[in-house]
Amino acid sequence: MLARLPWPLPALLAWGSAWALFWGLNGLGLSAWLALAVASSCGVAFSVLARTWWRRAIIGLGFPLSLALSGAASLHAWAWLLPLALLLLIYPLNAWRDAPLFPTPANALRDLAAQAPLPAGALLLDAGCGLGDGLKALRQAYPAARFHGLEWSWPLRGLSALRCPWARIRQGDMWRADWSPYALVYLFQRPESMARAVEKARAQLQPGAWLVSLEFEAPSLQPQATLSCADGRPVWLYRAPFQAREA
């Protein structure tokens, strides 16, 4: 997988693919600006697999910048805004504060139901669902549940909806959404955002509801249980009303 390759190989592969696509489209007689748009979209699509914001920017903007410096195409000035617009469409500015696109590994939550049993028809939320990998993992654990996903990026929301037609996936801010209807909220965030998630879960999750976090714990809370993924990463389970971790 591209994300597992040592840096800077993912960037080089993304740029090479974008250049090949650009010259191929030019060879078919397409206009330079349309070839730029399609090739830049290729680079931005590759960027979703990067784990840090600066690598996403390098991958997404590398091709158009190299094209501009090479002088290989003569384009109107406005055309060079297109790659930046594509990158901002995938990664809106306020979403860069939260986790990058971390796909939930397959089978990561398969043992979740044994530790956090839920009745049939329970409502589950993947907060920040990305491309839908977390929703797929939740469905494997709870096949009889109902699934909601929240994703700030419109393109990622659309792709997630295509991959998970059985879930209701909305574009929106996970921090402004109401978590109170859900029996379980699943997160794959980053350490810096876990304190905010705990504050929201304490305020909104009903007694008996679960907060589940892949890899990153909530240091202030006592976990109800901890599972282990096949790759060794922990899955932290917290149940409302939450207990403070003992000093």
C-alpha positions in Angstrom: 0.0 0.0 0.0 1.3 3.5 -0.9 1.1 4.7 2.7 3.4 2.0 3.9 6.2 2.8 1.5 9.2 4.7 2.9 9.2 8.4 2.3 9.7 9.9 -0.3 8.6 7.0 -2.5 4.9 7.8 -2.2 5.5 11.3 -3.4 7.6 10.1 -6.3 5.0 7.6 -7.4 2.2 10.1 -7.2 4.1 12.7 -9.2 5.2 10.1 -11.8 1.6 9.0 -12.2 0.3 12.5 -12.5 3.0 13.4 -15.1 2.2 10.2 -17.1 -1.5 11.1 -17.0 -0.8 14.7 -18.1 1.3 13.6 -21.1 -1.1 10.9 -22.0 -4.1 13.3 -22.1 -2.1 15.8 -24.1 -1.3 13.0 -26.6 -5.0 12.5 -27.0 -5.5 16.1 -27.9 -7.1 17.4 -24.7 -6.5 21.0 -23.8 -3.6 21.7 -21.4 -5.9 23.1 -18.6 -8.1 20.0 -18.7 -5.1 17.7 -18.6 -3.8 19.8 -15.6 -7.1 19.4 -13.8 -7.2 15.6 -14.3 -3.5 15.0 -13.5 -3.8 17.3 -10.4 -6.8 15.3 -9.3 -4.7 12.2 -9.5 -2.1 13.8 -7.2 -4.7 14.9 -4.7 -6.2 11.4 -4.7 -2.8 9.9 -3.8 -2.4 12.5 -1.1 -5.2 11.0 1.0 -2.9 8.1 1.8 -0.3 10.3 3.5 -0.3 10.4 7.3 0.8 14.0 7.9 -0.5 17.3 6.6 2.8 18.4 5.1 3.2 15.1 3.2 -0.3 15.5 1.9 0.5 19.0 0.7 3.8 17.8 -1.0 2.1 15.0 -2.8 -1.0 17.0 -3.8 0.9 20.1 -5.0 4.1 18.5 -6.3 2.9 17.9 -9.8 1.5 21.3 -10.6 4.5 23.0 -9.1 6.9 20.9 -11.1 4.8 21.6 -14.2 5.0 25.3 -13.6 8.7 25.3 -13.0 9.4 23.1 -16.1 7.5 25.5 -18.5 6.1 22.4 -20.3 2.7 23.9 -20.6 1.5 27.5 -21.2 -1.6 28.1 -19.1 -3.6 31.1 -17.9 -2.7 32.3 -14.4 -6.1 31.2 -13.0 -5.4 27.6 -14.0 -2.7 27.3 -11.3 -5.3 27.9 -8.6 -7.0 24.7 -9.6 -4.7 22.3 -7.8 -4.9 24.3 -4.6 -8.7 24.4 -4.9 -8.7 20.6 -5.2 -6.5 20.2 -2.2 -8.7 22.5 -0.1 -11.8 20.7 -1.3 -10.4 17.4 0.0 -8.9 18.9 3.2 -10.9 22.0 4.3 -8.7 24.3 6.5 -10.6 23.6 9.7 -10.3 19.9 9.2 -6.5 20.1 9.3 -6.7 20.6 13.1 -8.1 17.1 13.4 -6.7 13.7 12.4 -5.5 13.1 8.8 -7.0 10.3 6.9 -6.2 7.3 9.0 -8.0 4.2 7.5 -9.2 1.7 10.1 -7.5 -1.6 9.4 -9.7 -4.5 8.2 -10.9 -6.7 11.2 -9.6 -4.1 13.7 -13.0 -4.1 15.5 -14.1 -7.7 15.0 -14.0 -8.5 18.8 -15.6 -5.3 19.8 -19.1 -6.7 20.3 -17.9 -9.2 22.9 -16.7 -6.4 25.2 -19.3 -3.8 24.2 -22.6 -5.7 23.5 -25.3 -3.6 21.8 -29.0 -4.5 21.0 -30.1 -5.0 17.4 -30.9 -1.7 15.8 -28.5 0.3 18.0 -27.3 3.6 16.5 -23.6 3.9 15.9 -21.5 6.9 14.8 -18.2 7.0 13.1 -17.0 10.5 13.9 -14.7 11.6 11.0 -15.4 8.6 8.8 -13.0 9.4 6.0 -13.4 6.8 3.2 -15.6 4.5 5.3 -13.1 2.0 6.6 -14.3 2.5 10.2 -17.9 2.0 9.2 -17.0 -1.3 7.5 -15.2 -2.5 10.6 -18.1 -1.5 12.8 -20.6 -3.3 10.6 -18.4 -6.4 10.8 -18.7 -6.2 14.6 -22.4 -5.2 14.7 -24.2 -6.5 11.6 -27.7 -5.7 13.0 -26.9 -2.1 14.0 -27.7 1.2 12.3 -24.8 3.3 11.1 -24.1 7.0 10.8 -21.0 8.6 9.5 -19.8 12.2 9.7 -17.1 13.7 7.5 -16.1 17.3 6.9 -14.7 16.8 3.4 -17.4 16.7 0.7 -15.3 14.4 -1.7 -14.5 12.0 1.1 -18.1 12.0 2.3 -19.2 11.1 -1.2 -16.6 8.3 -1.6 -17.6 6.9 1.8 -21.3 6.9 0.9 -20.4 5.0 -2.3 -18.4 2.4 -0.3 -21.0 2.1 2.5 -24.5 2.5 0.9 -26.0 0.8 4.0 -24.9 3.8 6.2 -26.3 7.3 6.5 -23.2 9.5 5.9 -23.4 13.3 6.2 -21.0 16.1 5.6 -20.5 18.0 8.8 -18.4 18.9 11.8 -18.1 16.1 14.3 -17.5 18.6 17.1 -20.7 20.4 16.4 -22.9 17.3 15.9 -25.0 16.0 18.7 -23.7 12.6 20.0 -26.5 12.0 22.4 -28.6 9.7 20.1 -25.8 7.2 19.7 -25.1 4.0 21.6 -21.5 4.0 20.4 -19.2 6.7 19.0 -16.1 5.5 17.2 -13.0 7.6 16.8 -9.7 7.3 15.1 -8.3 10.7 15.8 -4.9 11.8 17.2 -3.6 12.3 20.8 -4.1 16.1 20.6 -7.8 15.9 19.9 -8.7 13.2 22.5 -9.2 15.7 25.4 -11.8 17.5 23.3 -13.5 14.1 22.5 -13.7 13.2 26.2 -15.2 16.6 27.0 -17.9 16.1 24.3 -18.6 12.5 25.3 -19.0 13.4 29.0 -21.5 16.2 28.0 -23.5 14.3 25.5 -23.3 10.5 25.6 -26.1 8.8 27.6 -25.4 6.4 30.4 -24.5 3.0 29.0 -23.2 4.5 25.7 -19.7 3.7 24.5 -16.8 5.8 23.3 -14.4 3.7 21.3 -11.0 5.0 20.2 -8.5 3.1 17.9 -4.9 3.5 19.0 -5.1 6.7 21.0 -6.3 6.6 24.6 -8.2 9.1 26.7 -5.6 9.6 29.4 -8.1 11.1 31.9 -10.6 8.2 31.7 -10.5 4.7 33.1 -11.1 2.3 30.2 -13.8 -0.3 30.5 -11.7 -2.7 28.4 -8.8 -2.7 25.9 -8.7 -4.8 22.7 -5.7 -5.4 20.4 -5.7 -5.2 16.6 -3.9 -7.8 14.5 -1.1 -5.3 14.0 -0.8 -4.7 17.8 -2.5 -1.3 18.1 -4.9 -1.0 21.0 -8.6 -0.3 20.9 -9.8 1.7 23.9 -13.3 1.2 25.2 -15.0 3.7 27.6 -18.5 3.5 28.9 -20.7 6.4 30.2 -20.9 7.5 32.9 -17.2 7.7 32.5 -14.8 7.0 35.4 -11.7 9.2 36.0 -8.4 7.4 35.8 -6.9 6.8 39.2 -3.7 8.7 39.8 
